[in-house]
């Protein structure tokens, strides 16, 4: 029996081993991904991003607990925690993971920390691959947690069906903390630590930035369960990012948040967005793999000396990169 | 006379127009880069990175002022300010730029703000291209300023000959603020706002993290002008990142910092590192352009329907990306 079979059967040790293979991009890992791929496409991928100090990890923790406890469903939850600000040294998010002990004994939850190494494309690509493994292994909810609001987070968020952006009151300059850019990727907004002073300011800043980010939508207050939408924009294809207030360490507001997430998934299905996001994600994955394969094939077919010779001409400033590539491509068949 | 000629002659308006062309990756911009390329390779590229609240922009401002004022040299200074945390909306660093008014009337200084848009590779690539324009236009010092400590910053820092990492006392959790990862790319460390309480803690944290990041080097205190190195590691190929304390808004410590930067450039030349970094940078630029060109050529030579057909098989989970690429490549010549 192969490793992938064990994974499909729910063996946790096999799963852990496979995740390592995939993270290290070994040939065994790649082969397994191919084998597992037909079993993917069922999970709900939830991206959670926010700066340090927002209590993002506690929130993820509580969401996972909620999914495990909610009656009838008891969904299996995987958490992929990525820290793109630690490109070289592993284990940076381990501190956060300590807080996860509430759920760490539960076999329906699997937590994987990933320190992002290597190239930029690599982070998002590896995260996508890990999510695919969890998807195939039958985890219905996959939470991808990233620190910060940089480009890497945006790219990782693009993998998700539903993206949560987490803020907290009193993290200094509101304008700087709440970037319009990151709001454009938000499907659901969360103000965590909502028992702290300044929560109104944070909400006001979020709301006005949200209006900037979604100028065609009217942002409305989200009162508990009902999302009141006013104006002519009320149609099924429109999603207005709700703003939720939570106190994660006390479990407050988690059920309502989870409900919004479920509602967002339903919205994606109804509007055809789910399939569209799937297409975008798999389409760019295909392009990335293709690009890599083309480069590898190119290098296999050009004599190393010829390549070096042209690189030398670039270093001596006799050829620009564009001229160099033109000259390299002329030497090979179309 | 072409735009590039005007740029080479020092016309600021032409320079501004060309930078926009290059940033938007127009064909005119690409053609100009090719024309300008033989004129590049003279500037000292200095990367400055650090979190918000470190006073990084003031520091860059003061450094630029210093280079303009220092006797004999009066070097021309270009500043490229990149904000990777604002992937969609432009002008995010404009607030910082207001502080630049001391130097904005000086024709020997050119400031360019860039909100990072598009793909990840794109940010570093565009920054490199802008730096090339400034280099060709005769700016001897090019400062590339980035916010934060994420992967994008690391990639941008790789463009620089000398990378400054800026910290400040009292930015909360020292361990979280001072990532070992970002220290691995630091050539010079700066504790700005060094008149604030907690400066000793910041220095201690930096020093111990630096020892982790450079385990083979002994990190020594940098007393003003002299860098005292003890032990057998004293050789010309070794660079120990000095730690500088500055109060940028008062101009304190700037001359000493600039001296370290100059000394680092000398070190790079002596050790052969300057040429090695040049080779690495231009080599990966060549690879990036080649990869893009290969993908473009591939799409030009494969019928769109065939590509769509295979993409559909991926979407239906009948083919994994790897299998799809294999099948796509079999259809084309080597």
HADDOCK unambig.tbl for C-alpha pairs under 7 A between the chains (distance, minus, plus):
assign (segid A and resid 34 and name CA) (segid B and resid 320 and name CA) 5.40 0.50 0.50
assign (segid A and resid 37 and name CA) (segid B and resid 317 and name CA) 6.38 0.50 0.50
assign (segid A and resid 37 and name CA) (segid B and resid 320 and name CA) 5.92 0.50 0.50
assign (segid A and resid 38 and name CA) (segid B and resid 317 and name CA) 4.82 0.50 0.50
assign (segid A and resid 38 and name CA) (segid B and resid 318 and name CA) 6.28 0.50 0.50
assign (segid A and resid 84 and name CA) (segid B and resid 150 and name CA) 5.79 0.50 0.50
assign (segid A and resid 84 and name CA) (segid B and resid 151 and name CA) 5.90 0.50 0.50
assign (segid A and resid 85 and name CA) (segid B and resid 149 and name CA) 5.67 0.50 0.50
assign (segid A and resid 85 and name CA) (segid B and resid 150 and name CA) 3.99 0.50 0.50
assign (segid A and resid 85 and name CA) (segid B and resid 151 and name CA) 5.91 0.50 0.50
assign (segid A and resid 86 and name CA) (segid B and resid 179 and name CA) 6.76 0.50 0.50
assign (segid A and resid 86 and name CA) (segid B and resid 181 and name CA) 5.27 0.50 0.50
assign (segid A and resid 87 and name CA) (segid B and resid 151 and name CA) 6.15 0.50 0.50
assign (segid A and resid 87 and name CA) (segid B and resid 181 and name CA) 5.80 0.50 0.50
assign (segid A and resid 88 and name CA) (segid B and resid 181 and name CA) 4.96 0.50 0.50
assign (segid A and resid 89 and name CA) (segid B and resid 180 and name CA) 6.87 0.50 0.50
assign (segid A and resid 89 and name CA) (segid B and resid 181 and name CA) 5.77 0.50 0.50
assign (segid A and resid 120 and name CA) (segid B and resid 120 and name CA) 6.44 0.50 0.50
assign (segid A and resid 120 and name CA) (segid B and resid 151 and name CA) 6.65 0.50 0.50
assign (segid A and resid 149 and name CA) (segid B and resid 85 and name CA) 5.63 0.50 0.50
assign (segid A and resid 150 and name CA) (segid B and resid 84 and name CA) 5.77 0.50 0.50
assign (segid A and resid 150 and name CA) (segid B and resid 85 and name CA) 4.00 0.50 0.50
assign (segid A and resid 151 and name CA) (segid B and resid 84 and name CA) 5.81 0.50 0.50
assign (segid A and resid 151 and name CA) (segid B and resid 85 and name CA) 5.86 0.50 0.50
assign (segid A and resid 151 and name CA) (segid B and resid 87 and name CA) 6.19 0.50 0.50
assign (segid A and resid 151 and name CA) (segid B and resid 120 and name CA) 6.71 0.50 0.50
assign (segid A and resid 179 and name CA) (segid B and resid 86 and name CA) 6.76 0.50 0.50
assign (segid A and resid 180 and name CA) (segid B and resid 89 and name CA) 6.88 0.50 0.50
assign (segid A and resid 181 and name CA) (segid B and resid 86 and name CA) 5.15 0.50 0.50
assign (segid A and resid 181 and name CA) (segid B and resid 87 and name CA) 5.77 0.50 0.50
assign (segid A and resid 181 and name CA) (segid B and resid 88 and name CA) 5.02 0.50 0.50
assign (segid A and resid 181 and name CA) (segid B and resid 89 and name CA) 5.78 0.50 0.50
assign (segid A and resid 279 and name CA) (segid B and resid 315 and name CA) 6.51 0.50 0.50
assign (segid A and resid 282 and name CA) (segid B and resid 315 and name CA) 6.91 0.50 0.50
assign (segid A and resid 283 and name CA) (segid B and resid 311 and name CA) 6.89 0.50 0.50
assign (segid A and resid 286 and name CA) (segid B and resid 321 and name CA) 5.19 0.50 0.50
assign (segid A and resid 289 and name CA) (segid B and resid 321 and name CA) 6.79 0.50 0.50
assign (segid A and resid 289 and name CA) (segid B and resid 322 and name CA) 6.83 0.50 0.50
assign (segid A and resid 290 and name CA) (segid B and resid 325 and name CA) 5.60 0.50 0.50
assign (segid A and resid 291 and name CA) (segid B and resid 291 and name CA) 6.31 0.50 0.50
assign (segid A and resid 291 and name CA) (segid B and resid 295 and name CA) 5.89 0.50 0.50
assign (segid A and resid 294 and name CA) (segid B and resid 294 and name CA) 6.56 0.50 0.50
assign (segid A and resid 295 and name CA) (segid B and resid 291 and name CA) 5.90 0.50 0.50
assign (segid A and resid 311 and name CA) (segid B and resid 283 and name CA) 6.88 0.50 0.50
assign (segid A and resid 315 and name CA) (segid B and resid 279 and name CA) 6.50 0.50 0.50
assign (segid A and resid 315 and name CA) (segid B and resid 282 and name CA) 6.91 0.50 0.50
assign (segid A and resid 317 and name CA) (segid B and resid 37 and name CA) 6.39 0.50 0.50
assign (segid A and resid 317 and name CA) (segid B and resid 38 and name CA) 4.84 0.50 0.50
assign (segid A and resid 318 and name CA) (segid B and resid 38 and name CA) 6.29 0.50 0.50
assign (segid A and resid 320 and name CA) (segid B and resid 34 and name CA) 5.41 0.50 0.50
assign (segid A and resid 320 and name CA) (segid B and resid 37 and name CA) 5.92 0.50 0.50
assign (segid A and resid 321 and name CA) (segid B and resid 286 and name CA) 5.19 0.50 0.50
assign (segid A and resid 321 and name CA) (segid B and resid 289 and name CA) 6.81 0.50 0.50
assign (segid A and resid 322 and name CA) (segid B and resid 289 and name CA) 6.83 0.50 0.50
assign (segid A and resid 325 and name CA) (segid B and resid 290 and name CA) 5.58 0.50 0.50
